[in-house]
Amino acid sequence: MNCIACIEYVIIGLMIISAILAVEWRDLLAATVGMAAVSLFASILFFFLQAPDVAMTEAAIGAALSGAVFIFAIKRTYRYETEEEEKPGWWVRW
């Protein structure tokens, strides 16, 4: 196994960790940063896989544009989710 494959595995691991953190964080701004990190790691992985056009598109749209849209939406809503507001979904009440 060469060094490039090791770096790819590290990037995949960072993507998985970022995705888990983006789902688990209660702060919506932090979750948005986690989502943008997943897209950024995906663009780095696309670059290592020799697809620079896909990497630039993923970095521009996936990380930058989507992150900016989510941040603007969060500024207009409540930033934190609270435990009191959380109710079980319709699938639990069956």
N, C-alpha and C positions, 0 to 999 in steps of 0.2 A: 504494500500500500504506500502510495507516495504522499507527499506533503499536501498537495492540492486536495486529495480525497479527505485527509484529516480536517482541513479547513472547512470543506463542505459539510462534514458531519458536525462540526462545531456550530456552523451557521444554522443547520437544521435544528440542532438542540436549542439554540437561542430563539429560533422561531417558535418552537413548541413552548418554551418557557414564557415568552412574551404573549403568546395566545392564551395560555392558562391565566397569566396575571391580568390580561385585559378582560377576561370573563369574571374573575374573582374580585377585582377591586370595586369598592362601593363608590369611590369618587369618580364621577363621569369624565372629568378632565384627564385623570390618570389612566382610565380605561381607553380613552381616545389616543393617548400617547402610546399605550401598549399596542393598540391596533395599527398605528402608524409605524411602530417598530417592526411588527410582523411584515408589513409591506416593504419596509426598507431592507430587512434581511432577505426577503424574497427577491428584491431587485439585485442585491449583491450576489445571491445564488444564481440568478439568471445570467449575470455577467460572467461568473465562473464557468457556466455552462455554454459560454460563447454565443449568447444571444443579446448583444448590446442594445438592439432596438427595443426588445421586450423589457430589458432592464430599465432603460430610460423612461419608457411608458409607465411601468409599474412605480418607479420612483416619483414621477411627476403626478400621476393621477392617483395611484393607490396610497402613497404616503402623504404627499403635499396637498393635493386638492381635496381629497376626502377628509383628511385631518382638519383642514381649514374650515370646511363646511360643518363638520361636527363641532368644532370649537365655537363657531358663530352660533350654532343652535344651542349649545350649552350655555352661552352667555345670556340667552333669552329664557332659560328655564332654571330650575333648581339644580345646583351642582351636585348635591349629595342625595343619595337615596336613604330613606330611613326605614327602620325595621317595622314601625307601626303601620306604615302604608302598605307593606308587603302582605298580600293575601294569597292564599293558594289559588292556583289557576283552575280553569274549568275542568281539566283532566283529573284533578285530585277529588273533586266533588262528585264524581260518578257514583 
